[in-house]
């Protein structure tokens, strides 16, 4: 699962994208050493289920804002990932 963001300064938060992942276009968010993967849709910025535990509110808002700012780039990377092409870091 290649990263599409640089690790944030606030607690090692990173956004990742799978190759050949299922629809809808989304990214996975990893936080610190948490083994869970939080998933969020790129277009709607809705968090996907199942997530037994949520990210802290400030981090959720930060991720949503970042995705909104980079939506077009993320959708382009999604298309690359669906065709097994290289995914690059955004931002």
Biopython code that builds the backbone (N, CA, C, O; Angstrom):
import numpy as np
from Bio.PDB.StructureBuilder import StructureBuilder

atoms = [
    (1, "UNK", "N", (0.852, -1.165, 0.000)),
    (1, "UNK", "CA", (0.000, 0.000, 0.000)),
    (1, "UNK", "C", (0.900, 1.231, 0.000)),
    (1, "UNK", "O", (1.437, 1.587, 1.049)),
    (2, "UNK", "N", (1.081, 1.888, -1.134)),
    (2, "UNK", "CA", (1.987, 3.032, -1.186)),
    (2, "UNK", "C", (1.374, 4.290, -0.576)),
    (2, "UNK", "O", (0.163, 4.496, -0.654)),
    (3, "UNK", "N", (2.205, 5.120, 0.023)),
    (3, "UNK", "CA", (1.692, 6.368, 0.589)),
    (3, "UNK", "C", (1.381, 7.377, -0.508)),
    (3, "UNK", "O", (2.047, 7.408, -1.543)),
    (4, "UNK", "N", (0.353, 8.212, -0.270)),
    (4, "UNK", "CA", (0.050, 9.321, -1.172)),
    (4, "UNK", "C", (0.210, 10.646, -0.435)),
    (4, "UNK", "O", (-0.090, 11.711, -0.975)),
    (5, "UNK", "N", (0.685, 10.563, 0.803)),
    (5, "UNK", "CA", (0.971, 11.782, 1.563)),
    (5, "UNK", "C", (2.279, 11.589, 2.308)),
    (5, "UNK", "O", (2.735, 10.464, 2.514)),
    (6, "UNK", "N", (2.864, 12.682, 2.702)),
    (6, "UNK", "CA", (4.021, 12.618, 3.583)),
    (6, "UNK", "C", (3.490, 12.463, 5.012)),
    (6, "UNK", "O", (2.404, 12.961, 5.309)),
    (7, "UNK", "N", (4.216, 11.795, 5.895)),
    (7, "UNK", "CA", (3.747, 11.707, 7.286)),
    (7, "UNK", "C", (3.553, 13.106, 7.869)),
    (7, "UNK", "O", (4.398, 13.984, 7.695)),
    (8, "UNK", "N", (2.437, 13.299, 8.558)),
    (8, "UNK", "CA", (2.166, 14.614, 9.141)),
    (8, "UNK", "C", (3.028, 14.823, 10.379)),
    (8, "UNK", "O", (3.551, 13.871, 10.959)),
    (9, "UNK", "N", (3.162, 16.056, 10.765)),
    (9, "UNK", "CA", (3.917, 16.382, 11.969)),
    (9, "UNK", "C", (3.134, 16.027, 13.231)),
    (9, "UNK", "O", (3.714, 15.890, 14.308)),
    (10, "UNK", "N", (1.815, 15.876, 13.096)),
    (10, "UNK", "CA", (0.964, 15.594, 14.256)),
    (10, "UNK", "C", (0.786, 14.098, 14.451)),
    (10, "UNK", "O", (-0.255, 13.561, 14.072)),
    (11, "UNK", "N", (1.719, 13.435, 15.003)),
    (11, "UNK", "CA", (1.533, 12.056, 15.412)),
    (11, "UNK", "C", (1.597, 11.001, 14.335)),
    (11, "UNK", "O", (0.850, 10.024, 14.390)),
    (12, "UNK", "N", (2.468, 11.169, 13.356)),
    (12, "UNK", "CA", (2.715, 10.120, 12.360)),
    (12, "UNK", "C", (1.440, 9.634, 11.680)),
    (12, "UNK", "O", (1.130, 8.443, 11.692)),
    (13, "UNK", "N", (0.720, 10.555, 11.098)),
    (13, "UNK", "CA", (-0.481, 10.261, 10.323)),
    (13, "UNK", "C", (-0.074, 10.173, 8.858)),
    (13, "UNK", "O", (0.601, 11.068, 8.349)),
    (14, "UNK", "N", (-0.478, 9.098, 8.171)),
    (14, "UNK", "CA", (-0.123, 8.953, 6.764)),
    (14, "UNK", "C", (-1.336, 8.450, 5.988)),
    (14, "UNK", "O", (-2.130, 7.659, 6.498)),
    (15, "UNK", "N", (-1.468, 8.919, 4.748)),
    (15, "UNK", "CA", (-2.564, 8.526, 3.870)),
    (15, "UNK", "C", (-2.001, 7.572, 2.828)),
    (15, "UNK", "O", (-0.980, 7.861, 2.204)),
    (16, "UNK", "N", (-2.667, 6.429, 2.639)),
    (16, "UNK", "CA", (-2.192, 5.374, 1.750)),
    (16, "UNK", "C", (-3.262, 5.008, 0.738)),
    (16, "UNK", "O", (-4.447, 5.274, 0.944)),
    (17, "UNK", "N", (-2.832, 4.392, -0.366)),
    (17, "UNK", "CA", (-3.771, 3.945, -1.396)),
    (17, "UNK", "C", (-3.359, 2.550, -1.848)),
    (17, "UNK", "O", (-2.181, 2.295, -2.097)),
    (18, "UNK", "N", (-4.329, 1.652, -1.952)),
    (18, "UNK", "CA", (-4.071, 0.286, -2.425)),
    (18, "UNK", "C", (-4.122, 0.221, -3.944)),
    (18, "UNK", "O", (-4.854, 0.976, -4.584)),
    (19, "UNK", "N", (-3.338, -0.689, -4.514)),
    (19, "UNK", "CA", (-3.467, -1.001, -5.926)),
    (19, "UNK", "C", (-4.675, -1.926, -6.085)),
    (19, "UNK", "O", (-4.929, -2.782, -5.237)),
    (20, "UNK", "N", (-5.416, -1.742, -7.182)),
    (20, "UNK", "CA", (-6.572, -2.598, -7.505)),
    (20, "UNK", "C", (-7.562, -2.719, -6.347)),
    (20, "UNK", "O", (-8.080, -3.805, -6.087)),
    (21, "UNK", "N", (-7.825, -1.628, -5.661)),
    (21, "UNK", "CA", (-8.768, -1.625, -4.533)),
    (21, "UNK", "C", (-10.194, -1.518, -5.058)),
    (21, "UNK", "O", (-10.417, -1.176, -6.219)),
    (22, "UNK", "N", (-11.146, -1.811, -4.196)),
    (22, "UNK", "CA", (-12.570, -1.772, -4.554)),
    (22, "UNK", "C", (-13.082, -0.329, -4.597)),
    (22, "UNK", "O", (-12.505, 0.569, -3.985)),
    (23, "UNK", "N", (-14.180, -0.131, -5.335)),
    (23, "UNK", "CA", (-14.844, 1.171, -5.385)),
    (23, "UNK", "C", (-15.631, 1.376, -4.086)),
    (23, "UNK", "O", (-15.948, 0.406, -3.398)),
    (24, "UNK", "N", (-15.937, 2.593, -3.757)),
    (24, "UNK", "CA", (-15.669, 3.859, -4.421)),
    (24, "UNK", "C", (-14.222, 4.297, -4.167)),
    (24, "UNK", "O", (-13.560, 3.772, -3.271)),
    (25, "UNK", "N", (-13.730, 5.266, -4.963)),
    (25, "UNK", "CA", (-12.370, 5.771, -4.736)),
    (25, "UNK", "C", (-12.203, 6.246, -3.290)),
    (25, "UNK", "O", (-12.972, 7.069, -2.793)),
    (26, "UNK", "N", (-11.181, 5.706, -2.637)),
    (26, "UNK", "CA", (-10.959, 6.051, -1.228)),
    (26, "UNK", "C", (-9.480, 5.892, -0.896)),
    (26, "UNK", "O", (-8.702, 5.331, -1.668)),
    (27, "UNK", "N", (-9.125, 6.399, 0.268)),
    (27, "UNK", "CA", (-7.769, 6.238, 0.788)),
    (27, "UNK", "C", (-7.850, 5.626, 2.175)),
    (27, "UNK", "O", (-8.889, 5.657, 2.833)),
    (28, "UNK", "N", (-6.734, 5.074, 2.595)),
    (28, "UNK", "CA", (-6.608, 4.491, 3.929)),
    (28, "UNK", "C", (-5.747, 5.438, 4.758)),
    (28, "UNK", "O", (-4.756, 5.982, 4.271)),
    (29, "UNK", "N", (-6.133, 5.623, 6.003)),
    (29, "UNK", "CA", (-5.401, 6.509, 6.894)),
    (29, "UNK", "C", (-4.839, 5.675, 8.033)),
    (29, "UNK", "O", (-5.574, 4.963, 8.717)),
    (30, "UNK", "N", (-3.534, 5.770, 8.230)),
    (30, "UNK", "CA", (-2.869, 5.096, 9.351)),
    (30, "UNK", "C", (-2.409, 6.159, 10.341)),
    (30, "UNK", "O", (-1.935, 7.229, 9.959)),
    (31, "UNK", "N", (-2.560, 5.838, 11.615)),
    (31, "UNK", "CA", (-2.220, 6.797, 12.663)),
    (31, "UNK", "C", (-1.322, 6.134, 13.699)),
    (31, "UNK", "O", (-1.707, 5.150, 14.329)),
    (32, "UNK", "N", (-0.132, 6.677, 13.867)),
    (32, "UNK", "CA", (0.866, 6.189, 14.819)),
    (32, "UNK", "C", (1.051, 4.697, 14.670)),
    (32, "UNK", "O", (1.241, 4.216, 13.553)),
    (33, "UNK", "N", (1.003, 3.953, 15.748)),
    (33, "UNK", "CA", (1.219, 2.504, 15.676)),
    (33, "UNK", "C", (-0.101, 1.742, 15.659)),
    (33, "UNK", "O", (-0.114, 0.524, 15.842)),
    (34, "UNK", "N", (-1.207, 2.441, 15.443)),
    (34, "UNK", "CA", (-2.529, 1.816, 15.381)),
    (34, "UNK", "C", (-2.563, 0.844, 14.203)),
    (34, "UNK", "O", (-2.241, 1.229, 13.079)),
    (35, "UNK", "N", (-2.947, -0.404, 14.443)),
    (35, "UNK", "CA", (-2.979, -1.402, 13.372)),
    (35, "UNK", "C", (-4.213, -1.241, 12.489)),
    (35, "UNK", "O", (-4.263, -1.797, 11.392)),
    (36, "UNK", "N", (-5.202, -0.493, 12.952)),
    (36, "UNK", "CA", (-6.404, -0.275, 12.150)),
    (36, "UNK", "C", (-6.102, 0.630, 10.968)),
    (36, "UNK", "O", (-5.168, 1.432, 10.994)),
    (37, "UNK", "N", (-6.910, 0.480, 9.939)),
    (37, "UNK", "CA", (-6.845, 1.362, 8.785)),
    (37, "UNK", "C", (-8.184, 2.074, 8.713)),
    (37, "UNK", "O", (-9.231, 1.437, 8.597)),
    (38, "UNK", "N", (-8.146, 3.383, 8.780)),
    (38, "UNK", "CA", (-9.359, 4.180, 8.658)),
    (38, "UNK", "C", (-9.508, 4.532, 7.189)),
    (38, "UNK", "O", (-8.549, 4.979, 6.560)),
    (39, "UNK", "N", (-10.702, 4.336, 6.632)),
    (39, "UNK", "CA", (-10.905, 4.572, 5.207)),
    (39, "UNK", "C", (-11.865, 5.746, 5.009)),
    (39, "UNK", "O", (-12.853, 5.890, 5.730)),
    (40, "UNK", "N", (-11.549, 6.580, 4.013)),
    (40, "UNK", "CA", (-12.391, 7.730, 3.717)),
    (40, "UNK", "C", (-12.530, 7.862, 2.199)),
    (40, "UNK", "O", (-11.555, 7.748, 1.456)),
    (41, "UNK", "N", (-13.778, 8.107, 1.756)),
    (41, "UNK", "CA", (-14.040, 8.299, 0.333)),
    (41, "UNK", "C", (-13.457, 9.627, -0.123)),
    (41, "UNK", "O", (-13.536, 10.627, 0.591)),
    (42, "UNK", "N", (-12.873, 9.633, -1.309)),
    (42, "UNK", "CA", (-12.219, 10.840, -1.814)),
    (42, "UNK", "C", (-13.242, 11.902, -2.202)),
    (42, "UNK", "O", (-13.102, 13.061, -1.809)),
    (43, "UNK", "N", (-14.269, 11.527, -2.967)),
    (43, "UNK", "CA", (-15.220, 12.531, -3.463)),
    (43, "UNK", "C", (-16.129, 13.104, -2.381)),
    (43, "UNK", "O", (-16.365, 14.312, -2.341)),
    (44, "UNK", "N", (-16.630, 12.254, -1.517)),
    (44, "UNK", "CA", (-17.618, 12.705, -0.518)),
    (44, "UNK", "C", (-16.984, 13.048, 0.825)),
    (44, "UNK", "O", (-17.593, 13.732, 1.648)),
    (45, "UNK", "N", (-15.765, 12.576, 1.044)),
    (45, "UNK", "CA", (-15.072, 12.728, 2.315)),
    (45, "UNK", "C", (-15.871, 12.124, 3.478)),
    (45, "UNK", "O", (-15.834, 12.621, 4.604)),
    (46, "UNK", "N", (-16.591, 11.039, 3.173)),
    (46, "UNK", "CA", (-17.294, 10.290, 4.211)),
    (46, "UNK", "C", (-16.420, 9.136, 4.658)),
    (46, "UNK", "O", (-15.797, 8.459, 3.841)),
    (47, "UNK", "N", (-16.381, 8.920, 5.958)),
    (47, "UNK", "CA", (-15.605, 7.814, 6.510)),
    (47, "UNK", "C", (-16.367, 6.524, 6.283)),
    (47, "UNK", "O", (-17.580, 6.464, 6.482)),
    (48, "UNK", "N", (-15.653, 5.496, 5.868)),
    (48, "UNK", "CA", (-16.265, 4.210, 5.529)),
    (48, "UNK", "C", (-16.250, 3.290, 6.743)),
    (48, "UNK", "O", (-15.407, 3.424, 7.630)),
    (49, "UNK", "N", (-17.173, 2.376, 6.768)),
    (49, "UNK", "CA", (-17.261, 1.386, 7.832)),
    (49, "UNK", "C", (-16.458, 0.160, 7.396)),
    (49, "UNK", "O", (-16.192, 0.052, 6.199)),
    (50, "UNK", "N", (-16.064, -0.738, 8.229)),
    (50, "UNK", "CA", (-16.210, -0.666, 9.676)),
    (50, "UNK", "C", (-15.005, 0.010, 10.314)),
    (50, "UNK", "O", (-13.863, -0.199, 9.904)),
    (51, "UNK", "N", (-15.276, 0.792, 11.287)),
    (51, "UNK", "CA", (-14.217, 1.397, 12.097)),
    (51, "UNK", "C", (-14.729, 1.397, 13.531)),
    (51, "UNK", "O", (-15.571, 2.213, 13.907)),
    (52, "UNK", "N", (-14.218, 0.487, 14.304)),
    (52, "UNK", "CA", (-14.681, 0.370, 15.693)),
    (52, "UNK", "C", (-14.307, 1.601, 16.506)),
    (52, "UNK", "O", (-15.014, 2.002, 17.430)),
    (53, "UNK", "N", (-13.208, 2.169, 16.143)),
    (53, "UNK", "CA", (-12.716, 3.348, 16.850)),
    (53, "UNK", "C", (-12.457, 4.428, 15.812)),
    (53, "UNK", "O", (-12.017, 4.130, 14.702)),
    (54, "UNK", "N", (-12.726, 5.673, 16.164)),
    (54, "UNK", "CA", (-12.503, 6.768, 15.227)),
    (54, "UNK", "C", (-11.222, 7.511, 15.587)),
    (54, "UNK", "O", (-10.747, 7.475, 16.722)),
    (55, "UNK", "N", (-10.687, 8.180, 14.581)),
    (55, "UNK", "CA", (-9.557, 9.072, 14.824)),
    (55, "UNK", "C", (-10.031, 10.234, 15.683)),
    (55, "UNK", "O", (-11.217, 10.562, 15.670)),
    (56, "UNK", "N", (-9.136, 10.858, 16.426)),
    (56, "UNK", "CA", (-9.514, 12.062, 17.166)),
    (56, "UNK", "C", (-10.075, 13.116, 16.196)),
    (56, "UNK", "O", (-9.638, 13.205, 15.049)),
    (57, "UNK", "N", (-11.025, 13.895, 16.660)),
    (57, "UNK", "CA", (-11.732, 14.864, 15.823)),
    (57, "UNK", "C", (-10.795, 15.787, 15.065)),
    (57, "UNK", "O", (-10.996, 16.016, 13.872)),
    (58, "UNK", "N", (-9.781, 16.320, 15.725)),
    (58, "UNK", "CA", (-8.875, 17.252, 15.042)),
    (58, "UNK", "C", (-8.141, 16.572, 13.892)),
    (58, "UNK", "O", (-7.909, 17.199, 12.859)),
    (59, "UNK", "N", (-7.774, 15.310, 14.050)),
    (59, "UNK", "CA", (-7.094, 14.575, 12.982)),
    (59, "UNK", "C", (-8.062, 14.241, 11.853)),
    (59, "UNK", "O", (-7.694, 14.305, 10.680)),
    (60, "UNK", "N", (-9.305, 13.882, 12.201)),
    (60, "UNK", "CA", (-10.319, 13.617, 11.165)),
    (60, "UNK", "C", (-10.519, 14.857, 10.304)),
    (60, "UNK", "O", (-10.552, 14.772, 9.076)),
    (61, "UNK", "N", (-10.651, 16.003, 10.952)),
    (61, "UNK", "CA", (-10.856, 17.252, 10.224)),
    (61, "UNK", "C", (-9.643, 17.594, 9.360)),
    (61, "UNK", "O", (-9.795, 18.086, 8.241)),
    (62, "UNK", "N", (-8.450, 17.336, 9.871)),
    (62, "UNK", "CA", (-7.236, 17.602, 9.117)),
    (62, "UNK", "C", (-7.189, 16.733, 7.852)),
    (62, "UNK", "O", (-6.844, 17.218, 6.775)),
    (63, "UNK", "N", (-7.537, 15.454, 7.987)),
    (63, "UNK", "CA", (-7.554, 14.538, 6.845)),
    (63, "UNK", "C", (-8.607, 14.981, 5.829)),
    (63, "UNK", "O", (-8.331, 15.018, 4.630)),
    (64, "UNK", "N", (-9.797, 15.313, 6.293)),
    (64, "UNK", "CA", (-10.877, 15.750, 5.401)),
    (64, "UNK", "C", (-10.472, 17.007, 4.626)),
    (64, "UNK", "O", (-10.734, 17.110, 3.428)),
    (65, "UNK", "N", (-9.843, 17.951, 5.303)),
    (65, "UNK", "CA", (-9.389, 19.188, 4.659)),
    (65, "UNK", "C", (-8.312, 18.892, 3.628)),
    (65, "UNK", "O", (-8.333, 19.453, 2.533)),
    (66, "UNK", "N", (-7.367, 18.014, 3.967)),
    (66, "UNK", "CA", (-6.288, 17.662, 3.054)),
    (66, "UNK", "C", (-6.853, 16.977, 1.812)),
    (66, "UNK", "O", (-6.429, 17.267, 0.693)),
    (67, "UNK", "N", (-7.807, 16.070, 2.008)),
    (67, "UNK", "CA", (-8.404, 15.368, 0.871)),
    (67, "UNK", "C", (-9.170, 16.348, -0.007)),
    (67, "UNK", "O", (-9.095, 16.263, -1.232)),
    (68, "UNK", "N", (-9.898, 17.267, 0.593)),
    (68, "UNK", "CA", (-10.621, 18.269, -0.191)),
    (68, "UNK", "C", (-9.655, 19.104, -1.035)),
    (68, "UNK", "O", (-9.928, 19.380, -2.203)),
    (69, "UNK", "N", (-8.541, 19.499, -0.451)),
    (69, "UNK", "CA", (-7.551, 20.322, -1.157)),
    (69, "UNK", "C", (-6.862, 19.562, -2.285)),
    (69, "UNK", "O", (-6.404, 20.175, -3.249)),
    (70, "UNK", "N", (-6.782, 18.237, -2.179)),
    (70, "UNK", "CA", (-6.057, 17.418, -3.155)),
    (70, "UNK", "C", (-6.958, 16.424, -3.874)),
    (70, "UNK", "O", (-6.482, 15.412, -4.389)),
    (71, "UNK", "N", (-8.250, 16.704, -3.912)),
    (71, "UNK", "CA", (-9.211, 15.745, -4.469)),
    (71, "UNK", "C", (-8.859, 15.321, -5.899)),
    (71, "UNK", "O", (-8.811, 14.126, -6.188)),
    (72, "UNK", "N", (-8.617, 16.264, -6.779)),
    (72, "UNK", "CA", (-8.335, 15.924, -8.175)),
    (72, "UNK", "C", (-7.066, 15.083, -8.297)),
    (72, "UNK", "O", (-7.037, 14.103, -9.041)),
    (73, "UNK", "N", (-6.029, 15.462, -7.574)),
    (73, "UNK", "CA", (-4.779, 14.696, -7.607)),
    (73, "UNK", "C", (-4.988, 13.278, -7.078)),
    (73, "UNK", "O", (-4.442, 12.320, -7.625)),
    (74, "UNK", "N", (-5.781, 13.148, -6.011)),
    (74, "UNK", "CA", (-6.052, 11.827, -5.440)),
    (74, "UNK", "C", (-6.832, 10.958, -6.416)),
    (74, "UNK", "O", (-6.559, 9.765, -6.543)),
    (75, "UNK", "N", (-7.806, 11.552, -7.107)),
    (75, "UNK", "CA", (-8.570, 10.780, -8.089)),
    (75, "UNK", "C", (-7.680, 10.326, -9.243)),
    (75, "UNK", "O", (-7.863, 9.227, -9.767)),
    (76, "UNK", "N", (-6.726, 11.153, -9.643)),
    (76, "UNK", "CA", (-5.772, 10.751, -10.679)),
    (76, "UNK", "C", (-4.913, 9.585, -10.184)),
    (76, "UNK", "O", (-4.659, 8.636, -10.926)),
    (77, "UNK", "N", (-4.469, 9.662, -8.931)),
    (77, "UNK", "CA", (-3.666, 8.575, -8.360)),
    (77, "UNK", "C", (-4.497, 7.301, -8.229)),
    (77, "UNK", "O", (-3.984, 6.197, -8.411)),
    (78, "UNK", "N", (-5.793, 7.462, -7.910)),
    (78, "UNK", "CA", (-6.693, 6.307, -7.838)),
    (78, "UNK", "C", (-6.722, 5.585, -9.187)),
    (78, "UNK", "O", (-6.622, 4.359, -9.246)),
    (79, "UNK", "N", (-6.859, 6.355, -10.264)),
    (79, "UNK", "CA", (-6.869, 5.760, -11.604)),
    (79, "UNK", "C", (-5.543, 5.061, -11.885)),
    (79, "UNK", "O", (-5.532, 3.962, -12.439)),
    (80, "UNK", "N", (-4.439, 5.676, -11.515)),
    (80, "UNK", "CA", (-3.133, 5.033, -11.686)),
    (80, "UNK", "C", (-3.091, 3.701, -10.937)),
    (80, "UNK", "O", (-2.665, 2.685, -11.487)),
    (81, "UNK", "N", (-3.533, 3.715, -9.690)),
    (81, "UNK", "CA", (-3.501, 2.501, -8.865)),
    (81, "UNK", "C", (-4.381, 1.404, -9.461)),
    (81, "UNK", "O", (-4.028, 0.227, -9.390)),
    (82, "UNK", "N", (-5.515, 1.771, -10.043)),
    (82, "UNK", "CA", (-6.414, 0.787, -10.641)),
    (82, "UNK", "C", (-5.807, 0.132, -11.876)),
    (82, "UNK", "O", (-6.199, -0.968, -12.267)),
    (83, "UNK", "N", (-4.847, 0.820, -12.483)),
    (83, "UNK", "CA", (-4.182, 0.281, -13.672)),
    (83, "UNK", "C", (-2.741, -0.158, -13.385)),
    (83, "UNK", "O", (-1.922, -0.273, -14.297)),
    (84, "UNK", "N", (-2.448, -0.400, -12.110)),
    (84, "UNK", "CA", (-1.123, -0.855, -11.680)),
    (84, "UNK", "C", (0.000, 0.065, -12.146)),
    (84, "UNK", "O", (1.101, -0.392, -12.451)),
    (85, "UNK", "N", (-0.286, 1.353, -12.197)),
    (85, "UNK", "CA", (0.739, 2.344, -12.519)),
    (85, "UNK", "C", (1.242, 2.962, -11.220)),
    (85, "UNK", "O", (0.595, 2.856, -10.178)),
    (86, "UNK", "N", (2.377, 3.594, -11.292)),
    (86, "UNK", "CA", (2.996, 4.157, -10.101)),
    (86, "UNK", "C", (2.091, 5.206, -9.449)),
    (86, "UNK", "O", (1.492, 6.046, -10.121)),
    (87, "UNK", "N", (2.016, 5.130, -8.132)),
    (87, "UNK", "CA", (1.293, 6.104, -7.321)),
    (87, "UNK", "C", (2.338, 7.008, -6.674)),
    (87, "UNK", "O", (3.320, 6.523, -6.112)),
    (88, "UNK", "N", (2.127, 8.322, -6.752)),
    (88, "UNK", "CA", (3.117, 9.258, -6.221)),
    (88, "UNK", "C", (2.583, 9.991, -4.988)),
    (88, "UNK", "O", (1.377, 10.048, -4.749)),
    (89, "UNK", "N", (3.498, 10.537, -4.232)),
    (89, "UNK", "CA", (3.139, 11.301, -3.041)),
    (89, "UNK", "C", (2.616, 12.671, -3.470)),
    (89, "UNK", "O", (3.176, 13.314, -4.358)),
    (90, "UNK", "N", (1.544, 13.102, -2.829)),
    (90, "UNK", "CA", (0.882, 14.376, -3.128)),
    (90, "UNK", "C", (1.144, 15.348, -1.984)),
    (90, "UNK", "O", (1.216, 14.961, -0.817)),
    (91, "UNK", "N", (1.282, 16.605, -2.342)),
    (91, "UNK", "CA", (1.403, 17.659, -1.307)),
    (91, "UNK", "C", (2.776, 17.775, -0.814)),
    (91, "UNK", "O", (3.052, 18.605, 0.052)),
]
sb = StructureBuilder()
sb.init_structure("model")
sb.init_model(0)
sb.init_chain("A")
sb.init_seg("    ")
for serial, (resi, resn, name, xyz) in enumerate(atoms, 1):
    if name == "N":
        sb.init_residue(resn, " ", resi, " ")
    sb.init_atom(name, np.array(xyz, "f"), 0.0, 1.0, " ", f" {name:<3s}", serial, name[0])
structure = sb.get_structure()
